[in-house]
């Protein structure tokens, strides 16, 4: 089976939707020889910041000379972005941020096609198993694994991790995870197993109490990033030890990214024996180069300015707007291109965004979970927001590049929207 046929087969598995539960993935992994049992993993859950924090952790470990596997989702342009191996310390492996080989993807699907069909595995189940098998085969030292949806019944929750990280908890996927912060927290913290090191960023009080209770139940050790942050003047510092402060200055825009970088520093410092402070600083400053991280307040074009941001829920939008406010007055006209998954809090996000833009375009995404233009239009009409429709978001971005230099376009609402546009522009 060639790569194109394999990927077509894999993407068709989206038709099975999202199946929460561990029976399918457990059976498939047993069929593969339980590769997850050979992995030393950091397991990351959260509503926002998972991908950035995972990338910071991977980058620090890479700068420390380890061979590291990174599993994140979704991808922007190419499926292979989801499964990446990096090797630091001048490794002969072949460099940093090496995506899974096309040949491996094709062979994995071909070799397991009969099992996948007979058990009607989902896209995420197959992709997760592929990542675990690949990381085992490539003999990574450590791997950093991002959950998909939730935690308790997520396909990645077969891991017995070295460390568990909860980046944030906010209202999302309420139709699946629950309609309160407490219920959502209970789903996400289920990745905490017995006697685990647990790391959290700044969580709502209710969510933090849920984490604390789970840690007591499992005899796990809890580390809060807020206990390790030292602010002085305009500097954001991490208290590495009693005598050492590390200045946290990531290349990614936004104060929330400083917290993500500090959280990653805390995870690595308390989980791995890495005393050299330079590895942490280099890991943070080189995160984009080392991991290929994109879509986080990303300047896609300058003069006119086009910014891609993967904010996909109210908390993410709030973080984006806090940062955007620092430069919004530089632009004579500000335009928003928006789309989102239908299970997101679309009305809340659009209400938050509406006052910041002179013109709002809504568009659809070629993905089964995405809200249609019709659905987005009905929401805009209901909350009384003026809007225009964009049947071709790719063409809208392409034309915007010819606009006056003092205009700005923000593309926001879903990572799938950013990926679709990037893919189209590359073609």
N, C-alpha and C positions, 0 to 999 in steps of 0.2 A: 504494500500500500504506500503510495507516494505521499508527500507532505500535504499537498492540496486536498487530496481525498481524505486524509486523516483529519485535517482541521475541519473539513466540511462535516465529517462524521461527529467530531467532538462538539462543534457548535450546534449541531442538530439536537444534541442532548439537552439544550435549553428548553426543548418542548416538554421535558419532564418537570420543568419548573424547579421550585425550591422544595426539597423534601427534608424537613428537619427530623433528625433522628440518627442514631449511630449504627443501626443494624446493617445497612447497606455498606457503609464504609468499613466497618469492622470485618465483614465477610470478605470484601475485596482485598483488604490488607492481609488477611489470613491467606487468601489465594496467592498473594505475592510473597509470602514469607515474613509478614509483619516487619517491613523495613523501618517503621516508626520506632521500634524498640531499640534500634541501633543509633538513634539520633540523640544528641545533646542539644536541647532546644530552649529558646526563650519564646514564650507564647504570649501574644499581645491581643487584647480585646479593647473595645472602646467605641464610642460614637464618632469621635473626631480624633485626628492626630495619630492613628494607628500606623499609617504608611510612613509618615515623617519620622516618628519615634523608632520604628523598625529600621529605617534606613540609617538613622544616626547610630543605633546600636551596631548594625552590621559594619558601618564605616569605621567605628572605633576599633572593633575587633579586627577588621582588615588591616588597619594601620598598626595593630599590635602583632602582625605577622601570621594571623590565623587564616585558614581556609574556611570561608563562611558561606552558607546557603541562605538565600533570602527568598521567602515566598509571600507575595502580596497580591492584591487584586483591587480593581480590575486592571487590565492593561490599557494603554492608550492607543498604540498603533499596531503592535504585533503581539500575538499570544505569548511568545517566548519571554516577554518582559516580566511575566508573573513568576518565573523560576530562574533565579540568577545565582551564580557562584562567583565569589571574589576571593583572591588569594593575595595577601600582603607579604611583606618581608622578602621581596625579590623571588617569590616562588616560581618554580618552573612550570606551574600549572598553565599559565597563559594569560595572566593579566587580571585586571579588575573589571567587575561588572559583566562577566561573560554569561550571556543568556543561554538557556538550554538549547542544545543542538537540534536543528530541524530533523535530522535523521533519528534522534532519540524519540522525539515526539511521534513521528510516523511509525517507528517500530513498536512503541508502547501501545498505541491504538490498535495496530495490526495484530500484535501478539495477544491482546486481551479483548479483541472485538466480540468473540463469542460470549465471554463472561459478561461484558458490559451490556450486550443486547438481552441476554437471558434474564438479567437482574434489573434491567431498566435503570441503570445508574444515572445520576444527574451529572451535568457539566462540572459542577464544583467538586463532587465526590471523585470523579475520574481525575480531575486536575490535581486535587490534593494528594491522592494516592501516587500520581505520577511524580509530584515534587518529592514526596518521601522516598520513593524508590530511587529517584535520580540522586538525591543527596546521599543516600546510603552507598550507591554504586560509586559515586565520585569521592567518597571517603572524606566528607567535610569534617572539620574539627567541631564546629558548632553550626546551628542553623537558627534563623529568626523567622518565626511563623506567625502570620497575621490571621486572625479569625475571619470568617466570612460574615454571616448574619448571626448576631447574638453570641452564644458561647456554649450553653448547656447542651444543645442538640446540634451544634455546628460540627461539620465533618472533621475539623481539626482537633476536636476535643477527645481524641484518642491518645494524645501525648501525655507523658509524665514528665513535665518540663523541669528544667533547672530553676527557672524563674518565670513568674507570671506578672504581666504588666497590664494595668487598667489605665488607659490614657484619659478618658473622659466618659461621662454618662449623661445623656440628654434624651429627650423624647424623640424616638425614631422607630420606624417599623412597628408602630403601636398595634397594628392589626395582628402581629405575630408575637411580639415580645411583651406586650402589655401596655396599658395606658397610663402608667404612673412611673416616676423615676425609680421607686422601690422595686416594682415588678421587673423593669428593664435591668436594674442592677442585679437582681437575683438570677436573671438569665446569664448575664455576662460573667459573674463571679464564679459560676460553676466550673470554670476551667482551673480553679484553684484546687489542687489535690493535697493529700496529706504532707505535712512538714515541707512546705514550699516557701521559697522567698517570694514575697509579694510586694510589688511596687505600684504606687498610685500617684497620679498628678492631682490637681486641685479638683475634687469632686464635690457635688452638692452634699450637704450634711446628711441627708437621708441615704444617699448612695454610699457615703463613707461608713455609715453605721452598718450597712449591709455587708460591706467588705470586712469590717472589724469582726462582726459576728462569724463570718465564714472562716476567718483566720483563727479565731478561738476554737471553732469546731474542728478544724483540720490541724491544729497545732502549728500553724504557719507563722512566719515572721513578717511583720508588716513594716514597710519603709514608705514614708510620705515625702515627696519631693520638697514640699514647703518647709520641711525641717532642715533642708540643706541649701536653701537659697539665702544669699546675703546681698542686699541692695545698698549701694552707696553712690550718692550723686546720680550720674546717668549710667553707672555700671551695673550689670547683672552678673553676679558671681555665684559659683558653686563652692560650697565648703567641702573641699576634698578630704581634709583632716583638720585637726585642731590648729595647725599652723599654715595651711595652704588654701588660698582662694584661687579658683580657676575662673577667668573671665569668659563668660559664655557669649560668643558673638557669631552665630551661624550666618551663612550667606543667604538664608531664606528670610523674606520680609515677615514682620509681625512679631509682637511680643510673645504670642502663644508659641511660636517656634523656638524661642529661647527656653520656655518651659519644657517643650519636647526634647530639646537638646540636653537640658539639665536632667530630665528624667532618664534619658539614655545613659548619661554619665553615671548617675546613681546606680542604675541596673548593672552596668559593667563593673563599676568599682566594688560593688558588694557581692557580685556573683563570681567574678573571675580574678585571678591573681595578676593584675596588671598595674604595677606601681608607677610606671613612667607617665608623667603628666602630659608629655608631648603627644603621646598616642591619642589622648582624649581631645586635645586641642586640634590636632591634625584631622582626626576623624570627623569632628564637627565642621571644620572649615572646608574639608574636601568631600563633603557628603554628596553633593551633586555629581561630581566627577566619579566618585567611587561607586555609586549605586544607580546613577541615571535617574534620580528622583526628579519628577516634573509635575506641573499642574498645581504648584503651590505658590500663589501670587507670582505667576511666571510672566515676565515681560516677553511676550511673543513677538512684538514689533514696537519700534520707537519712531516717533514723528511720522504719522500719528501713533499714539500709544494704544497697543492692544494687550490686555492682561487676561491670562487664563487663570482661573481659580477653581479648585475642586470643591468649594463649599457646597454641601448638599443637604444641610438641615439648618434650623434656626441658629444653633450655637455656632456653626461654621460661618454662617452669614454675618453674625454679630462680630466674629473675629475678623472677617474680611473688611467689614465697614469701619472698624476701629482703625485698621491700617490705611484703608483707602482715604479716610478723612484727612490724613497727613499730606495728601497730594491733590485732593479733589479740586481745590481752588486754582490749580495750575491749568485747568482745561476750560476752554470756552464752552464746549458742548460735551456732555457725557451720555453715552449710549449703553444700554444693557441688552445682551442677547441671553435669553434664559430658557432652560428646559430642565425637566426633573423626572424622576421616577414617580409614578402615580401614588405610591405608598408613602411618599414624603409629605411633610407639612407645608405644602406648596403655598397655601393662602397666607400662612405666617411669614414665609420667606419673601413673598412678593410684597406684602404689606411693609416689611422692614426695608426693602430695597427701593420702593417706589419714590420716596422723597429725594433720593440721591441722583436721579437720572432725568435728563431732559426727554429721552426717548427710550421706550422699552419694546423690544421685539421678543415674541415667543415663538418657539419652534418645536418640532417633534424630533425624536431620536429613533433610529431603526433598531429597536430593542423591545422585547415583549413586555417588559415591566414599565416602559416609559409612558408618561402621559402624552396623549395626542394633542395636536393643536386645538382641536375642538374642546377637549377637556380643560386645557389651560385657558382657553378663551372664556369658557363658562365660569371659571374661578375668577378671572379678571373682571368679568362683568358683575359678578356677585359682590366683590369687594371694591368695585368702582375704581378700577385702575385703567388708565388709558394705555392702549397697546397697539402694536402692529404685528402682523404675522410674517414669518420668514420661512417660505417653503424650502429654501436652500440655504441653510446656515453657512455652508462652505462658501457659496458665492457671496453672501453678505460680508463675510470676513475678507474675502479676496478684494472686493470692491472698496472696503473700508480703508485698505492700505493706501488708496489714492486720495483720501480725505485730507483736509488741512492739518497742519502739524499740531495745532492746539486742540484737536479733538481726541476723545478717548473712548474706546470700546472695551467693555468688560464682558467676557464670556464666562458664565457661571451657572451652577445649578446641578450639574452632574458630571462625573468623570467620563461617563460614556459620551456626553456631548463634546467634551474636549477631544476625546479620542477620535470621534467620527470626523471632526473638523480637521484635526492633524493628519489623519489618514487621507482625507480628500485632497488637502493641499499638497501632500507629498506626491499624490498621483498626478 
